[in-house]
């Protein structure tokens, strides 16, 4: 489980990132981010009904992302709010493929520590 200080919990935070944040997308996932005035980065994960109608599958995808985020927490630049938007093509991918795709997108936009 990702510690509470690293989670986005309020709808207004999700809306602010969705509206004003910078973004990068691939066919499998999208990432939006915006600076926050905090010492740590926070993360939110959005898995819509378009991915799968079954909550079990959507929750499994969220658990995979939380595990990836927890494992790589020290690699993310501090002071950002991230919104991870899952696309339907991600559904068939395994943990390592998802991790590779997420980290490569973040590296492209220089959001990982050196």
C-alpha positions, 0 to 999 in steps of 0.5 A, spaced: 500 500 500 502 506 498 503 511 504 497 516 505 502 522 504 504 519 497 496 519 494 492 524 491 485 523 495 481 529 493 477 530 487 479 538 487 486 535 486 484 530 480 480 536 477 486 541 477 491 536 474 486 534 469 485 541 467 492 545 468 497 539 468 502 538 463 501 531 459 504 525 455 501 519 452 502 513 449 497 508 446 497 504 453 497 510 458 497 517 459 501 521 465 499 528 467 503 532 472 503 539 475 507 542 481 505 542 488 508 546 494 509 540 498 516 536 499 513 529 496 510 527 490 503 525 490 500 520 485 493 518 483 491 512 478 484 513 474 482 506 471 475 507 467 470 503 465 472 503 458 478 498 460 473 493 463 466 493 466 469 488 472 471 492 478 476 486 479 480 487 473 480 495 474 482 494 481 488 489 479 491 494 475 491 499 480 494 495 485 500 493 480 501 501 479 501 502 486 506 497 487 510 500 482 510 507 485 512 504 492 518 500 489 520 506 485 518 512 490 525 514 491 526 515 483 521 520 482 522 528 482 519 531 488 514 536 489 509 534 483 502 531 483 502 525 478 495 523 475 496 516 471 491 515 466 490 507 464 488 506 456 485 500 454 491 497 451 494 496 457 489 491 460 493 485 457 500 487 459 504 484 465 507 488 471 514 488 468 511 491 461 507 496 465 513 498 469 517 499 463 512 503 460 511 508 466 518 509 467 520 510 460 514 515 459 517 519 465 524 519 463 522 522 457 519 528 460 525 528 465 521 527 471 525 521 474 531 523 479 538 522 475 
